[in-house]
């Protein structure tokens, strides 16, 4: 038995818990330099190889900024899946929630011929609809006892179906005000503004996970739900909050996508699910190995993005993108499982 961090313990909780939670910290502390920063080494090698192999194509300002800008929405979606994963549960519904947000926010403008106040449309879509999707998931899984993976697949299908109903099977493209599209098409000092949105969201998530009691409780819940519950952590509340946060982040990503595209296709979120999970799992193998963390996620996003970009510039066929992302996800999961089984010294 070991003492649980007093910041994790809540009122009425026992001060004792099985050692699984603290072993996670010991495992991270004993990680080698290569385990922590190997992702940065891979990224550096990737840059050198593509710069030499693709002179003038890969290493130039427009290409690099363009690649990072395209990763902004994937980065926010990766954050959406990161918090539930840190709590030990999957949330597949973020794909459907993103799709629904894209359709709803553009539908609000189309049905009002563009007169819908932009802040009202965004707040209603992100905060209200995003939170409601998270509440639905949390209720079904925590109160209904449904497996998180199965439950969120089901709710994602429901969200996509509602999106198709609202859009009538077509892309919504009328009545979109320029003020709304400017929110994602504007550049600051030559940098696309979605990068700043994603950067701010990552900064907030990093702070929450690393420096707040909620973050410590989330990690404790993910390390061992029953152990954390016995220690006094209200695990159901933590997981419920993670689902709500995931819904809000997914709908936020959907609004940015709709603003950038200037229209609302009825089934777009699914394309972002695989890269989001690939980045989240790959990120869990670096910087703070063994735990889902934001710095590792950022490095993983760059590995995924610049790897795909380099392969595409080299003229490889379009299908290589899915193969590359799927391979990264498989490798990341295998690395995580190997490390979890390795005895802590």
C-alpha positions, -999 to 999 in steps of 0.1 A, spaced: 0 0 0 11 35 -8 0 70 1 -20 87 -27 -12 123 -36 -32 144 -12 -42 166 -41 -60 136 -56 -78 126 -24 -113 140 -19 -134 144 12 -144 111 27 -118 92 8 -93 67 22 -57 77 23 -46 43 11 -48 27 -24 -32 -1 -43 1 9 -58 -10 9 -95 -15 47 -95 19 55 -81 36 29 -103 26 50 -133 46 79 -119 75 56 -111 74 42 -146 76 77 -161 104 87 -138 125 57 -148 119 62 -186 151 66 -205 161 97 -224 154 80 -257 119 69 -245 111 105 -236 126 124 -265 129 97 -292 99 114 -310 119 146 -313 148 126 -328 125 110 -353 111 144 -362 146 158 -367 156 129 -389 124 132 -409 132 168 -416 167 161 -427 157 132 -450 128 151 -467 149 183 -470 176 164 -488 153 142 -509 129 171 -518 151 202 -522 131 234 -524 98 216 -519 97 204 -483 117 229 -463 101 262 -473 79 287 -453 47 282 -473 49 244 -471 57 243 -434 30 268 -424 5 252 -447 11 218 -431 9 231 -395 -23 251 -404 -39 219 -418 -31 202 -385 -50 227 -364 -83 210 -366 -68 175 -362 -50 189 -331 -82 200 -315 -98 167 -323 -68 149 -308 -73 170 -276 -110 159 -277 -100 122 -275 -71 129 -252 -90 137 -220 -113 106 -221 -82 84 -229 -64 99 -199 -94 88 -178 -93 53 -193 -122 54 -217 -127 58 -255 -149 85 -271 -156 76 -307 -185 100 -309 -162 131 -314 -164 123 -351 -202 125 -352 -202 156 -329 -178 174 -352 -200 165 -382 -231 177 -364 -215 210 -355 -204 216 -391 -240 211 -403 -258 229 -375 -237 261 -375 -240 265 -413 -277 255 -412 -284 283 -387 -270 308 -411 -288 293 -441 -322 292 -425 -318 329 -414 -303 340 -447 -271 350 -429 -288 372 -403 -281 348 -374 -257 366 -350 -223 349 -354 -215 347 -316 -250 332 -310 -245 305 -337 -210 296 -324 -220 296 -287 -251 276 -294 -233 251 -314 -201 247 -293 -212 251 -257 -248 239 -259 -247 212 -285 -212 201 -275 -221 198 -239 -253 180 -246 -234 154 -267 -211 148 -237 -240 146 -213 -256 120 -235 -224 99 -236 -218 102 -199 -254 93 -190 -255 62 -213 -221 49 -202 -221 58 -164 -258 54 -157 -267 29 -184 -236 7 -179 -229 6 -217 -193 0 -227 -177 34 -237 -164 21 -270 -197 6 -281 -218 35 -266 -199 63 -283 -199 44 -317 -237 44 -314 -240 80 -304 -216 90 -332 -239 72 -357 -269 91 -342 -251 124 -346 -242 117 -382 -278 106 -390 -292 138 -375 -266 158 -396 -278 141 -428 -314 148 -418 -308 185 -413 -287 189 -444 -310 167 -465 -280 148 -478 -265 179 -494 -238 203 -485 -251 235 -469 -235 264 -487 -260 293 -487 -262 323 -465 -228 319 -448 -217 354 -438 -182 366 -446 -177 375 -409 -180 338 -400 -156 326 -427 -131 353 -417 -128 336 -383 -108 308 -398 -94 323 -429 -77 353 -413 -39 353 -409 -18 369 -382 17 378 -393 13 353 -421 2 325 -398 -33 310 -402 -55 319 -372 -66 283 -366 -31 276 -354 -36 301 -326 -70 285 -317 -54 250 -315 -24 264 -296 -46 281 -270 -67 249 -266 -35 228 -261 -21 253 -236 -53 251 -215 -55 213 -217 -18 210 -207 -23 232 -177 -55 213 -166 -38 179 -169 -5 189 -153 -13 215 -127 -48 211 -114 -65 186 -90 -88 176 -118 -59 165 -140 -44 144 -112 -78 128 -106 -82 121 -144 -48 104 -145 -56 85 -113 -89 73 -128 -71 62 -160 -44 43 -140 -70 23 -121 -106 33 -117 -114 11 -88 -82 20 -70 -89 57 -75 -125 53 -63 -114 36 -31 -89 65 -26 -118 89 -26 -118 101 -62 -153 105 -76 -144 87 -108 -178 90 -124 -178 127 -121 -143 129 -136 -153 107 -166 -185 126 -171 -166 159 -172 -142 143 -197 -170 133 -221 -185 168 -218 -151 184 -226 -146 160 -255 -180 171 -270 -172 208 -266 -138 204 -282 -152 183 -311 -179 208 -319 -153 236 -316 -133 218 -343 -164 215 -364 -171 252 -362 -136 260 -373 -138 236 -401 -171 251 -413 -157 286 -410 -126 276 -430 -145 258 -457 -174 282 -459 -199 254 -461 -213 224 -442 -208 189 -457 -230 163 -438 -203 137 -431 -168 150 -425 -159 141 -389 -150 105 -397 -119 116 -416 -105 132 -385 -110 103 -361 -80 81 -372 -54 108 -372 -67 121 -339 -63 87 -322 -30 81 -340 -16 113 -326 -30 107 -291 -16 72 -288 18 81 -304 20 111 -280 15 88 -250 48 70 -259 70 102 -256 78 132 -234 59 116 -205 58 79 -216 30 59 -203 5 87 -200 -16 107 -225 1 141 -224 -2 173 -245 36 179 -252 38 143 -266 7 149 -286 22 180 -302 53 161 -313 32 132 -325 10 156 -346 42 169 -363 54 134 -370 21 124 -386 17 157 -405 52 161 -419 55 124 -426 24 125 -448 34 158 -464 69 145 -473 54 113 -488 29 132 -508 55 156 -521 76 126 -531 47 115 -554 34 85 -535 -2 75 -542 -31 90 -521 -39 58 -503 -5 60 -485 -20 85 -461 -44 60 -445 -17 33 -444 7 57 -427 -18 68 -401 -29 33 -394 6 21 -391 15 48 -366 -16 39 -345 -6 2 -345 30 10 -336 20 34 -308 -4 9 -292 22 -18 -294 48 4 -278 24 14 -250 15 -22 -243 52 -32 -242 60 -4 -219 31 -12 -196 43 -48 -193 79 -39 -186 87 -42 -149 95 -10 -131 131 -9 -118 
